[in-house]
Amino acid sequence: MKDLTKTDYFNDALHHFGRKGEELFVLNIGAMDGITFDEMAGYLKSYAFKGLFVEPIRVHYEQLRENFSEEGHLFENAAIAEYDGEIEMLTIDHSVIGRGLVHPAFSGMSAVYPPKNGLGSEQDRQVVENYGQNVIVPCITFKTLLEKHSLKGFDVIKIDAEGYDYRIFKQIDLKKYRPKVIRVEWSVIDEFEKEALILQLEDVGYVYGLEAEDIVGIPAELYHELYAGKVTLVTGLWDIRRDTLSEGWSRSYDFYLEKFRQLLDVPNNLIVFGDQHLREFVFNVRSEHNTQFIERTQDWFINEFYDTIQAIRTDQSWYTQAAWLAESTQARLAMYNPLVLSKPFLLHDAKLLDRFHSTHLYWIDAGITNTVHPGYFTHDLVVDRLSLLTKLSFIAFPYAAADEIHGFTYTKLNELAGARVNKVCRGGFFGGPVAEIPQFNGEYYQLLESTLRDGFMGTEESLFTILLYKYPQRYQYFGIEENGLLATFFENVKNKTAIPLNELKVRPQNTNNDKVALYVLTYNSPRQLETLLASMKQYDERFITEPHRILLNNSTDASTTPAYEKICEQFGIEHIQKDNIGICGGRQWIAEHAAANDFDYYFFFEDDMFFYTGDQPTCRNGFIRKVEDLYHRSLEIMLKEGFDFLKFNFTEFYGDHQLQWSWHNVPQEVRAALFQEKPTKVSDDPTEAPDLNFKNVKSLNGLAYATGEVYYCNWPQLVSKEGNRKLFLDVKWERPYEQTWMSYAYQETVKGKIKPAVLLATPTEHNRFDFYAAEERREN
């Protein structure tokens, strides 16, 4: 089975149609309650799409109808099978899920018997034996489903049938219905089913890829509507006689032509600069429909900077400042620097002459396939993913300099950059939105003119680096490894792990890392801790490099201790072992430890609260998932606002901040006094709570947050010294519970004594994959 590319077709397509105002009809098979574990709900609610919801388990079906009571929706309480009649399914007793005896994920795992999903695994065997229920439910074919509801077609189909997915999918006549978006659960179907499914998609011209646990397909024509033509690559090639250089520097023009020939296979639009001979070479390979050739001879580079460049490169004081420089391309070839220093000017000319009406332009070196596999461009289609960038972007690698960078005097470069430079931008690939290119061109031109005039010269990379540091609000970069190879960037783009960074110095002015701590609470799973730390390293490494790092180990399984100790040694974490003092007991211990160590601020995480490293740009409520430099920006917000605690997530696995959860936990007399619109609690249903009252929505350095009656719970948070005292130390409970703190904090918040806030973002993801027996769980 071939590896599939990770994509974002589902999100991009639904937003595309929604923003155009198109009225899509969605077929959601295996809908459960329509909200839990189902991001489709956000699109349905945001864009008023209508749909047919299919769910065989009665308790979920009833909740589904309540959750989507708007006019126009259709419902079917049946399983989709290969015949009409009844079918046996395995489900987990809903009441034990509601009582917290098993993980909530089991509520979405009902499956046709015998199960092919987790319910059939050894790992979940105990849960199935204790709480599993075999039920008989109605079943109908896909054909019967459409006939019963008089459907002639549908725009989107989503199948989540826990292993039965392909048996449903194969009943669909894709040629007849040709839905705009197809999403099918992928991870639990058999290999032969995966191969058959892909063949069906390819047979009718669908483009497909992996998204989380699913395969998503869209018609090729929609793919081109969404992506093609938005991003255009710009390149150029000239023979500047590099073959005349000494060994180690010499390369023939034929070598570059060979690499350029590989680049010409890219499916994207391409603007090429070169002479008449190169034109013939290009159009022997490419068509004019996606290729624009702009003829430029080398004479074009003999411009107002040419004489100054020649004077500097032949100046002994310049080429002797480093041993390597005298024999370099810069020093030995008259046309090398005039050419590479003109790349931004060529990119700007491409913008002016572009006949493709591109939204983004990226310069790409003609010989890039010397170090970057062409498959990134032809198979993985990484270029299409760059249409989402909003700033002029570079690729930068760590660089430890002493005297010069590429011939540019290091002290002068630092002076112009306004900082001590420790990274260098590559010149082989750069660009961004076309609207950003004129300003980039102007700032680059002025910098080139002034530095050459003053006798300083490197390459385009030296100047890109200065711009990155000097104007961090306008220029961003993607980090790669110290070897400087661009392939790392394209691999990250392929895997959707490329995170844009900049040199904005967002630092709280009145705190320092000696007064900040990170606490993690863990229980019997080094793997959970290791995954959490890996997510921090990928998302924002500052969480594991800058604060004091303390692990409170609640484990009862002594065999896990060596693994914990190894992880702590690797990450420089203080390891504190306790004998399962409970989740809330551990939370109280952390508060007391932070106070004893006089920390100004501390971050709190449990070992299943990972940073989100997935594909989706927003959570189910529409808030951003990726926050650049979250570590410093959250501290900056705390310092500016004086919050007692700042919660990281608007949306969590178990709920969100739309409703006031404290309502469930305050005493009845308090509920009656403070919630006059809903003074009485009649059930434990979380959705019964009233709306949460927000006071202000604010933003600092582009990161939004909300203030008001934000309830306390043990989700990822940043706590101040004063907040720690108010929440955990002024009043203590012998056996604390999360609900008790929530009730107490809410009442103090209403009195104006506690000042909480929540980010309008969802940077973390709750994921417990190493489960433990329910009877082992302790609160205190």
Secondary structure as UniProt FT lines:
FT   HELIX           9..19
FT   TURN            20..21
FT   STRAND          25..29
FT   TURN            32..33
FT   TURN            36..37
FT   HELIX           40..47
FT   STRAND          50..54
FT   HELIX           58..67
FT   TURN            71..72
FT   STRAND          74..76
FT   STRAND          79..80
FT   STRAND          85..92
FT   HELIX           94..98
FT   TURN            99..100
FT   HELIX           104..108
FT   STRAND          111..112
FT   HELIX           118..120
FT   TURN            123..124
FT   HELIX           125..131
FT   STRAND          132..140
FT   HELIX           142..148
FT   TURN            149..150
FT   STRAND          156..159
FT   TURN            162..163
FT   HELIX           165..169
FT   TURN            170..171
FT   HELIX           174..177
FT   STRAND          181..185
FT   TURN            187..188
FT   HELIX           191..203
FT   TURN            204..205
FT   STRAND          206..211
FT   TURN            212..213
FT   STRAND          214..219
FT   HELIX           220..226
FT   TURN            227..230
FT   STRAND          231..236
FT   HELIX           242..244
FT   TURN            247..249
FT   HELIX           253..263
FT   TURN            264..265
FT   STRAND          269..274
FT   HELIX           276..283
FT   TURN            284..285
FT   HELIX           288..290
FT   STRAND          291..295
FT   HELIX           298..301
FT   TURN            304..305
FT   HELIX           306..313
FT   HELIX           316..319
FT   TURN            323..324
FT   HELIX           325..327
FT   HELIX           329..332
FT   TURN            334..335
FT   HELIX           336..340
FT   TURN            341..342
FT   HELIX           343..353
FT   STRAND          360..364
FT   TURN            366..367
FT   HELIX           368..370
FT   HELIX           375..378
FT   HELIX           382..388
FT   STRAND          392..398
FT   STRAND          404..405
FT   TURN            406..407
FT   STRAND          408..409
FT   HELIX           410..417
FT   STRAND          423..425
FT   STRAND          429..433
FT   HELIX           434..436
FT   HELIX           437..453
FT   TURN            454..455
FT   HELIX           460..470
FT   TURN            472..474
FT   STRAND          475..479
FT   TURN            482..483
FT   HELIX           487..495
FT   TURN            509..510
FT   HELIX           513..515
FT   STRAND          516..522
FT   HELIX           526..539
FT   HELIX           541..544
FT   STRAND          548..553
FT   HELIX           558..560
FT   HELIX           561..571
FT   STRAND          574..577
FT   HELIX           583..596
FT   TURN            597..598
FT   STRAND          601..606
FT   TURN            607..608
FT   STRAND          609..611
FT   TURN            620..621
FT   TURN            628..629
FT   HELIX           630..641
FT   STRAND          645..647
FT   HELIX           662..665
FT   HELIX           668..674
FT   TURN            676..677
FT   HELIX           686..688
FT   STRAND          694..700
FT   TURN            701..702
FT   STRAND          703..708
FT   STRAND          717..720
FT   HELIX           721..724
FT   HELIX           725..729
FT   HELIX           738..750
FT   TURN            751..752
FT   STRAND          756..759
FT   STRAND          764..766
FT   HELIX           774..776
//
